Amino acid sequence: MGKSLLDKVWESHKVRTLPNGKDQVFIGLHLIHEVTSPQAFQMIRERGWKVMFPQNTFATVDHIVPTKNQVRPFADGLAEEMMQALEKNTKDFGVKMFDFSTKKQGIVHVIGPEMGLTKPGMTIACGDSHTSTHGAFGSLAFGIGTTQIRDLLATQTLALSKPKLRRVSVKGKLGKGVYAKDVILAIIRKLGVNGGIGYCYEFGGEVIDRMTMEERLTICNMAIEGGARIGYINPDKTTFEYLKGRELSPKDADFDKAVSWWTAIASDSDAKYDDTVELNGSEIEPMVTWGINPGQAVHVTENLPNPDSLAANDRETAKEAYAHMSLNPGKPIKGTPINVAFIGSCTNSRISDLREAAKVVKGKKVAAGVRAMVVPGSQQVDQVAQKEGLDKIFTEAGFEWRNAGCSMCLAMNPDKLSGREISASSSNRNFKGRQGSATGRTLLMSPAMVAAAAINGKITDVREML
């Protein structure tokens, strides 16, 4: 019986099995940001410890940074305090930091891949649940809590339980106007937001194989929304071509040597899986969430489900969602009016996302009464977008063009919903209060679908505009 990538990478990073049954696992790359790291650094300071391998840890700022006015000190005192803490901690402990001055700052899960920090066969951890994003390269990447950040800084290892493995295959071919965001929302709708608990997801099939790296990053980013802490895609020629020439990728002969190893760590054709699931990509349409978790989603052409038609354990959540969202079962999601359009987040703020949205927006105007913004995922994405004139396409249409950051995805910054506003969002979570207002409402969809909603002032089938 062959081995999966999960087997191979886990075994190559396992130090030993601990008395409690967990494995002590070496972590090759540790990514940190300003929100979850200050307490961890304080804990190692109090104990007189050092960061064991500072060269394996990289920092950036993204969660609390304002995207409109980034003049220091920040207007938000707590944000400025967190910023100063990260600056001091990285300097004192010898950790590389990508701040505004480097022109490489951005959302942690955007800058890791674009600089070549993220590579196949790695173990990667970060104090952020969407660390699963990096699995797009064939790495085992997962979010951790503050005490685990402390342990990782001090030992470069973590105590972990190896998950089971589910193969999620998407066969066939996607139709026009259907994107990676639609695929992952369809997967989560099928398997549920708790379906992946205890599992690692291996994504594959013809649809996944044909995706670009940026599309694959979107898929793995939301593995956590389906309950899977880890999600990955086997590395292939697409992966290697993306990494070639990146700033922190291996060079010349070292790159060729790396490709040989990266190829070898992919799952064997006869690898064993604990479970397998298959979807038909040709049946997936543009998706829109209607509720308060990412699994509550429908095709844009569908009507909202009747709670009684759902599985017993989903009915109460559906009723709660309808009450919060002020939507009605049996009604179409298409045509739902919006107040805010947000294109950004670690799910969909890369250059390809902005290009697709710009195709929809070009030559048009944002609907009256809609507040629309585009927030590039990194300073480098911003630079490329401006070079291509994408910023002008959006601003001429009536969008705000912001600086890089997490922005309205989680609203730990000035970008928030107000009151009962309803948002068309390319982000990853539609939980109550997620976008900054306890009564605000979030509809998740692809960047192109957000663009279509912004132009029309309501949920629109983007295929009608392509």
C-alpha positions in Angstrom: 0.0 0.0 0.0 1.4 3.4 -1.0 1.6 6.5 1.2 -0.2 9.8 1.1 1.4 13.2 1.3 0.0 13.4 4.8 1.9 10.2 5.7 5.2 11.3 4.1 5.3 14.8 5.5 4.2 13.8 8.9 6.7 11.0 9.2 9.6 13.2 8.0 8.8 15.8 10.6 7.9 13.6 13.5 10.5 13.8 16.4 8.9 11.2 18.7 5.7 10.0 20.2 4.9 11.6 23.5 3.6 9.8 26.6 0.1 11.3 26.0 0.0 9.6 22.6 0.5 12.8 20.6 3.4 13.2 18.2 6.1 15.9 18.7 6.3 17.4 15.2 9.0 19.7 13.9 7.6 22.8 12.3 9.5 24.1 9.3 7.9 27.5 8.9 6.3 29.7 11.6 4.3 32.8 10.4 3.3 35.4 13.0 1.3 38.6 13.0 0.4 41.4 15.4 -2.7 40.0 17.1 -1.9 36.5 18.4 1.8 36.8 19.1 2.3 39.5 21.8 1.2 37.2 24.6 3.3 34.3 23.4 6.4 36.5 23.3 5.6 37.8 26.8 5.5 34.2 28.1 8.9 33.3 26.7 10.3 36.6 28.1 9.0 35.8 31.5 10.7 32.4 31.4 14.0 33.8 30.1 13.7 31.7 26.9 14.9 32.5 23.4 13.3 31.9 20.0 15.0 28.6 19.1 15.1 29.0 15.3 14.4 32.7 14.6 15.3 32.1 10.9 12.3 29.9 10.6 9.9 32.5 11.8 8.5 35.5 9.7 6.2 38.3 10.8 3.9 40.7 9.1 1.1 43.0 10.1 -2.4 42.6 8.6 -5.3 42.1 11.1 -5.5 45.4 12.9 -3.8 47.7 10.4 -6.1 50.4 8.9 -6.4 50.2 5.1 -7.2 53.9 4.5 -4.8 55.9 6.7 -1.7 54.1 7.7 0.1 57.1 9.2 1.7 56.2 12.5 0.7 56.3 15.3 -2.5 54.7 14.3 -5.7 56.4 15.4 -6.7 53.2 17.2 -4.6 53.1 20.3 -4.8 49.3 20.7 -3.8 48.8 17.1 -0.8 51.0 17.6 0.1 49.1 20.8 0.0 45.8 19.0 2.1 47.2 16.2 4.7 48.4 18.6 4.8 45.1 20.4 5.4 43.2 17.2 8.1 45.6 16.2 9.9 45.2 19.6 9.5 41.5 19.8 10.8 40.8 16.3 13.8 43.1 16.9 14.6 41.7 20.3 14.3 38.0 19.2 15.9 38.4 15.7 12.8 37.6 13.7 12.4 38.9 10.2 9.4 41.3 9.8 7.7 42.5 6.7 6.3 45.9 7.6 5.1 48.8 5.5 8.6 50.0 4.7 9.6 46.7 3.1 6.9 47.0 0.4 6.3 43.3 1.1 3.7 43.7 3.9 0.4 42.1 3.5 -2.0 39.4 4.7 0.1 36.6 6.1 -1.4 34.0 3.9 -0.8 36.1 0.8 2.8 37.1 1.3 4.0 33.6 2.3 3.2 32.1 -1.1 4.1 35.2 -3.2 7.6 35.4 -1.7 8.3 31.7 -2.0 8.3 31.1 1.8 5.7 28.5 1.4 6.9 25.3 -0.3 5.8 21.7 -0.8 6.5 19.1 1.9 6.7 21.7 4.7 5.0 21.8 8.1 3.7 25.3 8.6 1.9 26.9 11.5 0.5 30.4 12.3 -1.7 31.9 15.0 -4.5 32.2 12.5 -7.1 29.5 11.5 -6.8 30.1 7.8 -3.2 28.9 7.8 -4.7 25.9 5.9 -4.3 28.2 2.8 -0.6 27.1 2.4 -1.6 23.5 1.9 -2.2 24.5 -1.8 1.5 23.9 -2.2 1.4 20.4 -0.8 2.4 21.4 2.7 0.7 20.5 6.1 -0.4 23.9 7.3 -2.6 24.7 10.3 -3.7 27.4 12.7 -2.6 27.4 16.3 -3.4 29.2 19.6 -1.3 31.6 21.6 0.1 28.9 24.0 1.1 26.8 21.0 2.8 29.9 19.5 4.8 30.1 22.7 5.8 26.4 22.5 6.7 26.8 18.8 8.9 29.9 19.4 10.7 28.1 22.2 11.1 24.6 20.7 10.2 24.8 17.0 8.0 21.8 17.7 4.3 21.1 18.5 2.5 18.2 20.2 -0.1 17.1 17.6 -2.5 14.2 16.8 -2.3 12.9 13.3 -5.7 13.4 11.6 -7.6 10.9 9.4 -7.4 11.6 5.6 -10.4 12.3 3.3 -9.9 12.6 -0.5 -12.2 15.2 -2.0 -12.2 14.9 -5.8 -13.9 17.4 -8.1 -14.3 15.8 -11.5 -15.3 17.3 -14.9 -15.0 20.9 -15.9 -16.2 24.2 -14.5 -18.6 26.4 -16.5 -18.3 30.1 -17.3 -18.5 32.4 -14.3 -17.7 29.6 -11.8 -14.6 30.0 -9.8 -12.5 28.4 -7.0 -14.6 30.1 -4.4 -17.7 28.5 -5.8 -16.1 25.1 -5.7 -15.0 25.3 -2.1 -18.5 26.6 -1.0 -20.1 23.7 -2.9 -17.8 21.3 -1.0 -18.6 22.8 2.3 -22.3 22.7 1.6 -22.1 19.0 0.7 -19.9 17.9 3.6 -21.0 20.5 6.2 -19.1 22.9 8.4 -18.4 20.1 10.9 -17.8 17.4 8.3 -14.0 17.7 8.4 -13.5 17.6 12.1 -10.7 15.0 12.8 -9.8 14.9 9.1 -7.2 16.4 6.8 -8.7 17.0 3.3 -6.7 16.1 0.2 -8.3 18.0 -2.7 -7.9 16.6 -6.2 -9.6 15.6 -9.4 -9.6 17.2 -12.9 -11.0 20.5 -11.7 -8.4 21.0 -9.0 -5.6 19.8 -11.3 -6.4 22.5 -13.8 -6.5 25.3 -11.3 -3.8 27.9 -11.0 -1.9 28.2 -7.7 -4.0 31.3 -6.7 -7.2 29.3 -7.2 -5.8 26.4 -5.2 -5.0 28.8 -2.4 -8.7 29.8 -2.3 -9.7 26.1 -2.0 -7.3 25.3 0.8 -8.0 28.6 2.6 -11.5 27.5 3.4 -10.7 23.9 4.3 -11.0 25.1 7.9 -14.5 26.3 7.2 -15.5 22.7 6.5 -14.0 21.6 9.9 -10.8 20.3 8.5 -7.8 21.9 10.2 -5.5 20.9 7.3 -6.3 20.8 3.6 -3.8 20.2 0.9 -3.3 19.7 -2.9 -0.5 17.5 -4.2 2.4 19.5 -5.7 2.7 19.3 -9.5 4.1 21.2 -12.5 1.8 24.1 -11.8 3.2 24.3 -8.2 6.8 24.2 -9.4 6.3 26.8 -12.2 4.7 29.2 -9.6 7.7 28.8 -7.2 10.4 29.2 -9.8 12.2 32.6 -9.5 10.3 33.6 -6.3 12.5 35.6 -3.9 12.8 32.9 -1.2 12.6 29.9 -3.5 15.7 27.7 -4.1 17.8 28.8 -7.0 19.4 27.0 -10.0 20.6 23.5 -9.2 19.0 23.7 -5.7 15.7 24.3 -7.4 16.0 21.3 -9.6 17.0 19.2 -6.6 14.0 20.6 -4.6 11.6 19.7 -7.5 12.8 16.1 -7.3 11.9 15.9 -3.6 8.7 17.8 -4.0 7.6 15.4 -6.7 8.4 12.4 -4.4 6.2 13.7 -1.5 3.0 13.7 -3.5 0.5 11.0 -2.6 1.2 7.6 -4.3 -1.4 6.3 -6.7 -2.3 3.5 -4.3 -2.3 5.7 -1.2 -4.8 4.8 1.5 -7.7 7.1 2.5 -10.0 6.9 5.4 -12.8 8.4 3.3 -13.4 9.6 -0.3 -15.9 12.1 -1.6 -16.6 13.1 -5.2 -18.3 16.2 -6.8 -19.1 16.9 -10.4 -17.6 20.3 -11.3 -20.0 20.8 -14.2 -22.9 20.9 -11.8 -21.5 23.7 -9.7 -22.9 27.2 -10.4 -22.0 30.5 -8.8 -22.6 30.2 -5.1 -23.9 32.6 -2.5 -24.3 32.0 1.3 -27.6 32.9 2.8 -27.0 32.2 6.5 -24.6 32.4 9.4 -22.0 29.8 8.4 -20.3 29.0 5.1 -22.2 25.7 4.7 -25.5 27.6 4.4 -25.1 28.3 0.6 -27.1 27.9 -2.6 -26.5 28.3 -6.3 -27.4 31.8 -7.4 -30.3 30.3 -9.4 -31.7 28.4 -6.4 -34.4 29.4 -3.9 -33.6 29.4 -0.2 -34.2 26.0 1.4 -37.0 25.2 3.8 -35.6 24.3 7.2 -37.8 21.2 7.3 -36.0 19.9 4.2 -32.7 20.0 5.9 -31.0 17.4 8.1 -32.4 17.4 11.6 -29.2 18.9 13.2 -29.2 21.8 10.6 -32.8 22.9 11.1 -32.4 25.0 14.2 -29.3 26.8 12.8 -31.3 27.5 9.6 -34.1 29.0 11.6 -31.6 31.2 13.6 -30.0 32.2 10.3 -33.3 33.3 8.7 -34.2 35.3 11.8 -30.8 37.1 11.7 -30.6 37.6 7.9 -34.3 38.6 7.5 -34.5 36.2 4.5 -37.4 33.9 3.8 -37.4 30.2 2.8 -38.5 29.5 -0.7 -37.5 32.9 -2.0 -34.7 33.3 -4.6 -31.3 34.5 -3.4 -30.9 36.3 -6.7 -32.1 39.9 -6.4 -31.3 40.3 -2.7 -30.3 43.9 -2.2 -26.9 44.8 -0.7 -25.5 47.9 1.0 -21.7 47.0 0.9 -19.4 45.2 -1.5 -16.1 44.0 -0.2 -13.4 42.4 -2.4 -10.4 41.3 -0.3 -9.3 38.8 2.5 -6.8 36.0 2.5 -9.4 34.0 0.5 -9.7 36.3 -2.5 -7.4 39.3 -2.6 -4.7 38.1 -5.0 -4.0 39.6 -8.4 -6.1 37.0 -10.3 -9.1 37.7 -8.1 -8.8 41.5 -8.8 -8.4 40.8 -12.5 -11.6 38.7 -12.7 -13.6 41.3 -10.7 -12.2 44.1 -12.9 -13.6 42.4 -16.0 -17.1 42.7 -14.6 -16.6 46.3 -13.3 -14.9 47.8 -16.4 -16.9 50.7 -17.9 -19.7 50.5 -15.4 -20.7 52.3 -12.2 -21.4 51.1 -8.6 -25.1 51.2 -7.9 -26.4 54.2 -5.9 -26.3 53.6 -2.2 -23.7 50.8 -2.3 -20.4 51.3 -0.5 -17.8 49.3 -2.4 -14.1 48.7 -1.6 -11.2 46.7 -3.0 -8.4 45.7 -0.6 -5.4 44.1 -2.2 -3.9 41.2 -0.2 -0.4 42.6 -0.1 1.7 45.6 -1.1 3.1 43.5 -4.0 -0.4 42.7 -5.3 -1.2 46.4 -5.0 1.9 47.3 -7.1 1.0 44.8 -9.8 -2.6 45.9 -9.9 -1.7 49.5 -10.2 0.8 48.8 -12.9 -2.0 47.0 -14.9 -4.4 49.9 -14.2 -6.9 47.8 -12.2 -7.1 50.4 -9.5 -8.3 53.0 -12.0 -11.0 50.6 -13.4 -12.3 50.1 -9.9 -12.1 53.8 -8.7 -13.7 55.1 -11.9 -16.6 52.7 -11.3 -17.0 54.1 -7.7 -15.0 51.6 -5.6 -12.6 52.7 -2.9 -9.1 51.4 -3.5 -7.4 50.6 -0.2 -4.0 49.6 1.2 -3.2 46.0 2.0 -4.7 44.3 5.1 -7.4 42.0 6.4 -9.9 44.9 6.3 -13.6 44.0 6.6 -13.0 40.3 6.6 -12.9 40.4 10.4 -13.2 44.1 11.2 -10.5 44.3 13.8 -9.8 47.7 12.1 -11.8 50.6 10.9 -13.4 48.7 8.0 -16.8 47.6 9.4 -20.4 47.1 8.6 -22.8 49.5 10.3 -26.1 48.4 11.9 -28.2 46.1 9.6 -26.1 46.6 6.5 -25.9 43.6 4.2 -22.6 42.8 2.6 -21.6 41.0 -0.6 -18.2 39.7 0.5 -15.3 37.7 -1.0 -14.1 36.8 2.5 -14.4 33.4 4.2 -16.8 33.8 7.2 -20.4 35.0 7.5 -20.7 34.5 11.3 -22.8 36.9 13.2 -20.8 40.0 14.0 -17.9 38.9 11.8 -17.7 42.1 9.7 -18.0 44.4 12.7 -21.7 44.8 13.4 -23.6 42.4 15.7 -26.6 42.9 13.5 -24.8 43.2 10.2 -25.3 40.5 7.5 -22.8 38.8 5.2 -23.3 37.0 1.9 -20.1 35.1 0.8 -19.4 34.7 -2.9 -16.6 35.0 -5.5 -14.9 38.4 -6.2 -16.6 38.4 -9.7 -20.0 37.9 -8.0 -19.2 40.7 -5.5 -18.4 43.0 -8.4 -21.7 42.1 -10.2 -23.6 42.8 -7.0 -21.9 46.1 -6.5 -22.8 47.3 -10.0 -26.4 46.1 -9.8 -27.0 46.9 -6.1 -28.3 43.3 -5.6 -27.2 39.7 -5.9 -26.7 39.0 -9.6 -25.7 36.0 -11.6 -22.3 37.1 -12.9 -22.7 34.8 -15.9 -25.2 37.3 -17.2 -22.4 40.0 -17.2 -19.6 38.0 -18.8 
